[in-house]
Structures are given as C-alpha cells and as structure tokens.
Amino acid sequence: RHEAESCAVSDRAAELRVRKTGNAEVYRCHAGLVDIAVPVICEGRHIATLFTGQVLREPPDMEQFVQIRQQTAALTYIDLVELEKAYFRVPVVSGAEIEKTIQILEVFAEYLAVSWKRLSDALRQHQKKAHELQVQRKEFALMLLEGQAPDSRELRDLMDRIGFKQYPNRMLVVALETGGCPETGARVDVQWTVAAQAVEELCSGLPNICPTYLRGHGICVFFRDRRARGTPGVDAQTLAAKILQTVSSKENAQNGARREVVPSPDSSARRTLCASRSPLAARVGVGCAKDDWRELADSYHEACMALASSLARIAIYTPPSEMTEEVSASVHAICRAIADRRFADARMRALDLPRLVSRQASGCVEQIGTQRYLFIYALDAIEYTAREMGAGIGEPGGVPAQGGLNAAGNTFELQDKFTRGAQSAIDRVRTLYAGRPRMLIDRASGLIEQSLKNPIAAQNMSVGSLAAAVGVSADYLSRMFKKSTALTLERYLMTRRIAAAEQMLLEPLASVAEVSENLGFSDPAYFARVFRKIAGCSPRAYRDNPLRIGAPGAANENGQPRAAAVGLLN
C-alpha cells in the first residue's frame, strides 16, 4: 500500500510516457531521486518496462532535503529522521554514468524482446500443431465411424500424422453422467472439456491410440487391442480402468479448486453447493475387436450399447445369445425408411416392433432384461439414423436410449417408452425436412455464436466450414441465407464477428491485436477497417469510451450516426 501511494505514482506516469514514445527516460521521483525507465518493445508492442535509479546527480545538501521533506509531507508513515539519514547516503553519479546505464538497459531490453518473440513464435507454432492434430484426429475418427475412406493411402497418411503405426481394431467410448443435481449446459460443457483433456493427456504417451471428442458421439478412443491375433497393443480393460482413474483425479482436482461451502437456505445457494459437491461420474463402454478397420463403426455402436445395457463403470459389450433375424431386419427397415424419408412407413414399423420383441423374449428366462436390451438396441439405431440426418444430436456420449428404458420396470413401460422415443426421433427428422431452409439458417446462426466463444473455432470459421457443419454446400447455404435474411452470409458473419469484438474490447487487458487474432482476422489493420465500417469508430476509440460511442444516436469519428453503421446487427 505504501509503495502504491509513493513510488508507483511516479513510476506509473513514467511507464505511460515511455510506452507512448518508445524511448528511455530519465525522471525524478516523488522524493527527488533520479530514476531511469527503459521500455521493452517487441514488434512495435510494449511488453514491459525496466526501472533503475534512485540516485542523485549532485551531492546532497540540506536545502534540497527541505524540498524533499515538503514533497513527502503527505506520506505520514515516513520517519523524517530516517529519511534524512537515507538521503545523505544516496549515491551520486555523473551524467555519463547515467547514459552508460541506459545503454546497458537498452541492450538488455532488446535481448528480452528477441527472447519474447522467439517464445511467442514457438508458442504459436505449438498451438498451431496442437490444433492441426485435433482436426486430424476428428477427421480420422469420422472417417472410421463412417466406415469408408477415399483410399487406403490417404488413411495411412492420416494415421502417420496422428502417430498410428498399425490400424486400430477396437473402440471405447467415455460417457459422463450427473451425480445428483441437474447440471447446466455450461457446466456440462466444462466437465466434457476436463474429461477430454484428461483422456488426451493419458493417451499421449501410449502408442497406437487416438482419442478425440466428437459432439454427439462422446469421447471416442480408437486403439490397437493386443489380444487380437497376438499383435502388439494395449489391453482394453486396463486402458478403460486407467481412463476412469485419470478422469476422476482430474475432476476431483477441478472440484477441489472451486468447492465452496455456503450454509444458506436459499435455493440458488443450494444449487451452487450441489454443483460443486456432485461431480459428473465417468463410465466407459468397450466394443468388440474387429478384423477390419471398416467395421470400427460397429465397435462404436457396441460400446454405446454396452453403456446403455449395463450400469457398470466399465461396460464391455457381450454379443446377445439370441436375437432373431426378424427383429434385426425390422430395425434395419425402420432406419432405411427414415433415411428415405418414408416417415409413415417408419412410424408403422416402429409401432409393430414391440410385438416382435415380445415374441422374441417370450421363451427367455429373464424376459424384462431381454426386452430392455432389444429396445435399447432398436432405439439407439433409430436415434443414430436421426442424428446422421441432422435432426439433433441426442444426449451427450451418444447413448440417448439408456435413460427412460433403463428406468422402466415392466413390459408396458418398456413398450411405451420405446414407442415414444422412436416417434420423437422420426418426428424430428420429418420436421427438419419439412422446414429445412429455416432450420439450416438457425443451425448456422447457432454455430456462428458458438464458434465466436472459442478462439480456435473463430479463427477457422468460414462459409465453407459452416456449410460442411450443417451438411449442405456453401452455395446452397449462402442462397438460403440471402433469401431468408436479406443479408449475405459473409456480411452476417462479419457483423457477428464485430459484435463479439465489441464485447472482447470491454476487457481491460485485451489488446486490439489479440481481439483481432481471436476472431480470425489475419491482419489487425484489416480488422480495424472492418470494425470502423460496421461499428462506426476505431477499435481503440470504442475500447476507450464504449458508453459514449455505444449510446443510441451517438456519432462515429466521422460525425455520422452510429446507429446507421450497426443497423445490420439488429
């Protein structure tokens, strides 16, 4: 506190001056001592200031001390007797010595700037490689889950880039479940991020393993099972146990850091306390080993079915002892009818499936368990087909069937919950294709808002990536967007970037260059031009006075009403 009232006042003023000029400065502090401030500039950006000094240019005398005593009179904590003794012990240096000191500090500042640039370049390169690896892993995962690749050479090249020496032959899926209180969407997203990071850290040191988080599919881990034909690899159950241990320890560490005891009867306080004490529990489903990588999609579905049909923390899929071809064929026919948009046919076949399931389970010792398994299998296949057609992503972890069907206690409840779930999936697809243009616009707009919250996603967002995400061509999405909103997709995307930039510029520590980079602008100067065109002022002017500039009817730097410039944002 004392330093803030005294030295920091003059040092802060000196730092502002050298930051503005970019040159070293010799100045007098509040106590009359000579100080030196040297800025550290890296690529035109001020990153630090070096201070030294607290010396005198002339020998101390009583007349000068009287002036110093007057200047420090407001600092009541200073002992004037000790101050006088200290004053007469201050070193006296010449102007030449001060100049030499400045030269030494400028050399050191240049060294720091070069080191800073090297570290920044290395960090950017590392972040770029990490992002590329994430994209490659997702591409690899989708390629395997779809069961087809353009050619084996492309797949082999992709495997080499992500560290695979042999084809994976097995899959496991990590699912998270709430452990008590209902969780908010943001809270669940944080938990998925923590779990995905934990799995990636564990697998980074293991060979022939590729973990990735796919929205709607959960955390998928492709690996080489060493039990398959005696090939080198990892043991599936051991890997699953290590994943659970790692996720649990990471989650406990996160909760320990944010745990807060609030002995209040208020309901909102109870919810906060519940969220901190009830972490999400992880479970792992393991599919069967496959002879061909094109069958890994089946291993994924088996892992999801294992999670749906068992409450164990490690659920290993076991093929059913009895499943008639009639039930399997009926489920396939329902999925085919949905894919072909024959919704009435799909609805009738789904209503008839409980009859086939009941007949299949009639001779089993555990009828309820067999029916539950078959209904979960059928509903999971129907939900997967609906998601593949773009009708929602279901529950996190790719196991939408387990909740209601696992809770059913008798045959009638099982049939009712299956019928409701199947009809809901069919209706979602029917609604999607009935109002497809509006749905596409809404989904694209939602993806834009989500991407702007993530610097990596914002930097890679484009018309092409948005079109790929909603499953249409870029030209088609642009036409639908123009027809529905009277705005081109490029214009809308740019205005939303600028709207996000306005929010980021309100952060005191955010620089214009950082905001520009986080929103995907390759050049800060281009960002400033676009910002001025849309927001009516420069980014710096907005950051310095957002209330005046953002007020209704406020004029921009050219004297024009700002409302006209940002009208498109409304």
N, C-alpha and C positions, 0 to 999 in steps of 0.2 A: 504493500500500500504506500509506504514512504517513497519507494522508487517511482511509483506511478505519479506521485504528487510533485516530484522534483526532476530527476534526470530524464525520465521518459517524456516529459513535456518538450524539452528542447531537442531530445534525440528524435522524437516523432516528427517534429517540424523539419529537422534536417533530412530525415529519410524521405519525406514528401518532396523536398526540393531536389535531392539527387535522383529520385525516381523520375521526376519530371524532366530534368536536364540531362541525366545520364553521365554527369561528371562528378568527380570528387569535390568535396567542400570542406574548408576549414572554418569552424564557427566557435562561438563562445557559449558555454552552457549557462544555466541559471546561476551558478556560483562563480562565474567569471573565469573559468578554466578553458583552455584551448582544447577542442576536440576535433577529430577528423572522421568524416563519413565517406566511404567509398562504395558505390553501387556495384552489384554483380549483375551483369546484363547478359542474357543468353538469347540469341536470335531476336534481338530487339525487345525482349520481355524482361522486366525487372524481377529477379527471383530472390534477392537478399541484399542486405546492406552490412558492410563491415565497419565496425566502430573501433576507434582507439583514441588515445589522447590523455586528457586530464593533466595537462602540463601548463607551464607559463612561458611566455616569450621573453619576459623581463623579470628581473629579480623581484621577489615580493617586498612590498613596503606597507606601512601602516595605513597610508592614505587609500591605497587600493583595497585593503581589507575592510575599511569602514564602508566602502561602497558594496562590497560583497555581503557584509553583515546586514546592510539595509535591504539588499535584494532577497535575502533568505529570511527576513524577519517573520514572514507569514508561516514559515515551517517551524512550528512551535516545538517539535520533538528534537531539534538540533541543540546540542550543548555548545554555546558560543565559545567557551574556554577551549574545549577540544577542537572546535572549528578553527580557532586562531592558531593553535599548535600545528594542526594539519596543514593549514595554508602556508606556513613558513617552511614546511618540509616538502612542498611540491617541487618536482624537478623543473629546471629552467633549460629550455632548448632553443636552438637557433632556427631561423627560417630555413636554412639549408638542410638541417636535420629533419624538419617537418616535410620538406619536399622529397627527401630520400624515403621517408616513411610512407608517403603517399605512393611513390613508385613501387615500393615493395608490396604494398597492399593491392595496387592495381595488377601486379603480376599474379598475386595470389587469387584475386577476383577473376582474372582471365582463366587461371587454372580451374577454379571452381566452375566457371561457366562451361568450359570444354568438358569437364567431368560430368556435369549435369546433362549436357547434350548427349554424351555417349550413353549415359544411363537411360535417358528418355528414349533414345533411339532403340536401345536394347529392349526396353520395356514394351515399346510399341511393336517391335518385331515379335517379341514373345507373345503378346496379346493377339497379334495377327495370326501367328501359328496356332495358338490355342483355339481361336475362333474357327480357323480353317479345319482343324481336327474335329471340332464339334460338328461342323457342317458335313464333313466326310463321314463321320460315324452315323449321323442321321440318314444320309444318302445310302450308306451301306445297309443300315437296318431296314429302311423302306424297300430297298431292292430285294432283300432276302424275304421280308414278310410278304411281298407281292409274288414271290416265287418265280421271278423271271428277271433276266438281265440282258442288255443289248448283245453282249458277247462275253465269253469267259475271260478274254484278255482284259477287258475293262474292269471286270470284277477283281481279277488278280492284281491289277494296278492299284485299285482302291484298297484292297487288303494290305498290300505292301505299305501304302501310305499311313494306314492306321495301326500297323505293327503285327498283322497276322502272317504267320509262316505256313499255316495249314488251314484248310477250310473248317469253319465251325460246324459242329454236328449236333449241338443241343442248345436249348434256351431256358432261361429262367426269368420270371417276372417278379419285381418287387412292388408290393401294394401297401398302401398306408390306410389305417383305419382310425377313426376318432376313438378316444378312450374315455368318453364321458359326456362332456358338454358339446353342444353343436359348435362347429368351428366356422368362422367367417371365411369368405373366399380368399381374402388377402392372407389370412393366417395359414390356410391350407397351401397356398402357393409358396409361402416361406418354408413350410415343412417339406414340400416336394423338392425345393431347391437344396435344402440342407441334406436331405436323403440322397439326392443325385450326386452332390459333391462328395459325400462320404463314400458312395459306391465307386465313383471315379478315382478317388484317392487310393482306395484299396486295390482296384484293378490295374492301376497304372504300373505297378511293379510285377505284374503277372503276365506271362506270355500267352498269346492266342486268346485274348479276351477283349471284347468290345462292349463297354457299357454305354447306353445313351438313353435319354429321357424323351419319349415321344408323347406329345399331348394326346390323350385319349387311349393310349396303349400302356402307359405306366413306364417304369424304369425297366428297360429290356437289357438283358445281358446275354450276348452271344459268346459261346466258348467251345473249346475242344475238350470233350469228355475223354479222359484217359482210359476208361473202361471199354470204350468202343473199339473192338478189334485190336486191342493192345497198343493203340497209338499213344504217344506222349500227350499229356494234357493235365487237367485238374479233375478232382473228384467233385461231382455235383453237390452232394450233401455237405461236404466240407466247405465248399465255396459259399453255399447258402448260409451256413452257420456263421462264417466269417462276415458275410454281408450284414446279417442281423446284428452281430456284435458291434460292428463298426457304426452302423446307422444308429443303434441305441446309444452308444457312447457319445456320438456327435450330438444327438438330440438332447441327451441329458446335460451336456456342456452348454448348449444353447439355452435350455430352460433354466439352468442354474444361474446363468448370467442375467436373465431377465425376471427371475422369480421375485415376487413382491407380495408381502402379506398385508392385506387390507381388511382389518376386522370391522367391516361396515355392513349393516343390514341392507344397504342399497343394492338393488338387483344388478345394476351395471357393475358395481364393485365385485359382486359375487361372480359375474361372468368373467371379469378380468382375472380374478383369482383362479377360477376353474380352468381358464385357458392356459395359465402358467403351470398348473399342477397336473394337468391331464394331457400329456404329450401324445402325439399320434404314434400308434404302435405299428411296427413294420411286420409284414408277413411275406414269405417267398413261395411262389409256385414254380415247380420244376417240371418241364415237359420231358418227353422221351427222346433218347438219342436217335438220330436219323442217319441213313446211309448216304443221302444226297442233300446238298445244301438247299435245293429247291423245295425240300419238304420241311424246312425250318418254320414256315408259317404254321404247319400242323403242330410242331413242337410248342409254338407260342400259344395256340388255342388250347393245347393240353395243359399248359401251365396255368392259364386262366381258369380252365375247368377244375383243375386241382384246387385252386384257391376258392372257387365257388362251392365245391362239394365237401370241403374239409375246413375245420376251424383251427387246425394245427398251424404253428408258426412256420414250419417248413412242410409244405404240402406237395408231395411227389405224385405225379399222375400215374394212376394204375388203369390200364385198359379195362373196360367193363367186361365181365364174364359173359353177359348176354345182352345183346342189342340187336333186335331184328332188323333185317334189311328194309322192312316196311316202314319203320319209324325213321330210319336214316334217310330213306328215299323221300318220305313225306316232308321232312325238314328241308332237304335239298330243293324240293319242288316249291316250298314256300319262299325260300330265298331267291330262287330263279324268277318266280312271279313278281316279287318286289323289284328285282333288278330290271325286269322287262316292263315295269310299271303297270302290271295287270293286278291292280290293287284289290278288286272284288274277288278275283281268284285266290289271291294270297290270304284275304280275310276268311274265306270259306274253308280253305285248307287248314288255317290256324285253328278255327273253331272245331274242326274234325280231329285234330291231333290228340286231344285228351282221351278220345275213345281208343285210339291206337295204343297210347301209353298205358291206359288201364288194362287193356288186354295183354300187353307185354308183361306187366308186373303181376298179373293175377296168379301166376304159378310160383312167384318168388316168396322166400321166407320173410324177407323184410320188404313188404310192398311199398310203404311210405318212402323208405330210403331209395328204392329203385325208381319210383316215380319222380322223386325230387331230383335225382341225378339226371334222368332223361329230360325233364322240363328245363333244368338249368342248361343242359347241352343245347336244347332247341332254342331257348330264348337268347342264349349267348350268340348262336349263329345268326338269328334274326337281327339282333341289335348290331352285330358286326356288319351285316349287309347294309343296314340303315346308315351306319356311320360312314361306310365306304361310299355311299351315295351322297354324303354331305349333310345328312339330317341329324345334326347334333353329334356330340362326342360321348354321351353316356357318362357313367361315373368314372372318377379317376382310377387309374390302374387297369382299365379295360375289362372290368368284371361287373357289368351292370345287372346281372341276373341274381346275384347272391343274396341281396338284402331281403326282399319280400319272400322269395321261395324258401330260403333257409329258416325264416320265421314261421312259415305255415305249419300248422300242427296236424292237419288231416287232409284227406284226398280232395275234398271240396275246396278247401282254401288253396291248395296247390293248383288245381284246375283254374280257379277264379283268378289268382294272381298271374298265372301264365297267360291266360286269355287277355287280361287287361294289359299286361306288358307287351304282348305281341301286337295287339290292336294299336297301342300307343306308338310303337315303332313304325307300323305300316302307315298310320295317320301322319306321322312326322314327315315321312317321305312323300306322301301324297300332297300334303300342304306345301312342302318345299317346291315341288314341281308345278303345283297349281299357281303359285305366286313367285316363280323363280327369279324374275328380274329384281323385284323389291327385296327378296331375301339375299340375293347376291350383293346388292348395294349395302344392305345392313351389315352383312358379314364383312365386306371390305372395309366399311367405316369402322367397325369394331376392331378389326385387325390393325388399322392405322393407329387408333387410340392406344391399343396395347403396345405396339411397336415403339411409339414415341416415349414410353416409360422405360424402355430398355435401350441404352446407348448402342449396344451391338446390333440389336434388331433395327433401330432407327437408321444406323449407318448403311445397312444393307437393304432397306426398304425401297422398292421401286414399283412401277406399274406392272412389270413382268412378274415380280415376286408375289404381289398381291393377287394377280390373276391365277398364278400357279396354286396359291394357297386356297382359293375358292373353287378351283377345278375348271376354269374356263380360259379361253385365250385372252391375251392382252387387248386385242382389237375389240372383241365382244364385250369385255368388261367396260372398256372406255366408252363404247357406244351406249350401253345400258346406263352408265353413269351420266353421260351428257343428256340422254333422253329423260331421265328421272329427276335430275337436279339442276339442269341448265348450266352446269359447270363441267368443264373438262376434268378428268380425273387428275391430270397433272396439276391444274390450278387448285383443286380442292386439297390435294396432298401438300402443296406448298403453303397454303394458308394454315393448315393444321400444324405444319412444322413451325411457322412463325408464332402461332398461338402458344405452342409448347415452349418456344424460345422466350416469350414474354414471361411465362411462369418461372423458367430457369434463371432469367436475369434478375429476378427478385431475391435470389440467394446472394448474400453479401460476398461470399468467397468465389462465386462463379465468374470467370472471365469471359469476355466475348468470344475469344478463340476456343475456349473449352465448350461453350454452348454450341458454337458453330460445328465443332467436330462431333459432339454427342448427337446432333440432329442430322448428321450425314452430309453436311456441306463440305466439299473438298477444299474450299478457299474461303477464309474469313472475309475477304473483300467482297466476294460474290454474295456471301451471307448478308453482309451489311447493306448491299444494294437491294437485295430482295426484301429485307426487313424494312428498309426505308420506303420501298414502293408499296408494301402492304400495310405496314403499321403507321406510316406517315412520319417517321422520325428515325434517327440512327439508333442502333442498339445501345450505345453509350448514353445517349440522351434519355432513352427510356429507363435505363438502369438508374441514372442519377435522379430522375424525378418521375417515377411511374404514375403517381397520383395526378399530377397536373396534366401529363400527356395523355393518360388513360381516361380523364374525365370526359363526360359527354359534352360534345361541342368543342373540345379542345382542338387547337390548331397545331399542325405539324410545323417542322422547321421552315417550311416554305410559306407559312401563313394560310394553308388550306385546311379546312375542317378535317379532323382525323376520322370522323365517322364515315366519310365518303371512302377513305382508303381501306377501312376494315369492314365495310358493309358485307363483303362476301363471307366473312367469318360467321355472320349471323344466319 
